[in-house]
Amino acid sequence: MATAEVLSAIAGYLVITSDDPREAESAMRWMLGGFGGTTWGLVPIPGAAVLLGTVTLLGVSRPLNLLPAGRRRPPPWG
């Protein structure tokens, strides 16, 4: 967590000290996750990744089921 905050601070500093305001604005939009520059033509790429991930997780969901892991009662930790 601390590493992410330090890297975020470094990135913010680099954006603020940039000489080109357009590049700084572009970098801030990218870091904030805006959809301003996207088009519908780009949707199939992440759509295929989501579909592949969903199919993969559904295929291994039975082995990942932790409910029938045993009959031992879990500790009452909250």
C-alpha positions as CSV (number, residue, x, y, z in Angstrom):
1,M,0.0,0.0,0.0
2,A,2.8,2.4,0.9
3,T,4.6,1.6,-2.4
4,A,1.4,2.5,-4.4
5,E,1.1,5.9,-2.5
6,V,4.8,6.7,-3.1
7,L,4.6,5.9,-6.8
8,S,1.3,7.9,-7.1
9,A,3.1,10.9,-5.5
10,I,6.0,10.6,-7.9
11,A,3.6,10.4,-10.9
12,G,1.7,13.4,-9.6
13,Y,4.9,15.4,-9.2
14,L,6.0,14.5,-12.7
15,V,2.6,15.6,-14.1
16,I,2.7,18.9,-12.2
17,T,6.2,19.7,-13.3
18,S,5.6,18.9,-16.9
19,D,6.4,21.6,-19.4
20,D,3.6,20.8,-21.8
21,P,0.1,21.4,-20.4
22,R,-1.5,19.1,-23.0
23,E,0.7,16.2,-22.0
24,A,0.0,16.8,-18.3
25,E,-3.8,16.9,-19.0
26,S,-3.6,13.7,-21.1
27,A,-1.6,12.0,-18.3
28,M,-4.1,13.0,-15.6
29,R,-7.0,11.8,-17.7
30,W,-5.2,8.5,-18.2
31,M,-4.4,8.1,-14.5
32,L,-8.0,8.9,-13.5
33,G,-9.4,6.3,-15.9
34,G,-11.5,8.5,-18.1
35,F,-13.2,7.1,-21.2
36,G,-12.9,10.4,-23.2
37,G,-10.6,9.0,-25.9
38,T,-12.2,5.6,-26.4
39,T,-14.5,4.4,-29.2
40,W,-16.8,1.5,-29.7
41,G,-14.2,-0.1,-31.9
42,L,-12.0,-0.8,-28.8
43,V,-14.8,-2.7,-26.9
44,P,-14.1,-6.1,-28.4
45,I,-10.6,-6.2,-26.9
46,P,-11.5,-6.0,-23.2
47,G,-14.8,-7.8,-24.0
48,A,-12.9,-10.8,-25.2
49,A,-10.7,-10.7,-22.1
50,V,-13.7,-10.6,-19.8
51,L,-15.4,-13.4,-21.6
52,L,-12.3,-15.6,-21.5
53,G,-11.9,-14.9,-17.8
54,T,-15.5,-15.7,-17.1
55,V,-15.4,-18.9,-18.9
56,T,-12.1,-19.9,-17.2
57,L,-13.5,-19.1,-13.7
58,L,-16.7,-21.0,-14.4
59,G,-14.6,-24.0,-15.5
60,V,-12.6,-24.1,-12.3
61,S,-15.3,-22.9,-10.0
62,R,-16.0,-26.5,-8.7
63,P,-12.4,-27.0,-7.5
64,L,-12.3,-23.5,-6.0
65,N,-15.4,-24.1,-3.8
66,L,-14.3,-23.8,-0.2
67,L,-17.6,-24.5,1.5
68,P,-17.2,-28.3,1.4
69,A,-13.6,-28.1,2.6
70,G,-14.3,-30.1,5.7
71,R,-16.7,-30.6,8.6
72,R,-14.5,-28.9,11.1
73,R,-16.2,-25.9,12.7
74,P,-14.5,-22.6,12.0
75,P,-13.2,-20.6,14.9
76,P,-15.5,-17.8,16.1
77,W,-13.2,-14.9,15.2
78,G,-15.9,-12.6,14.0
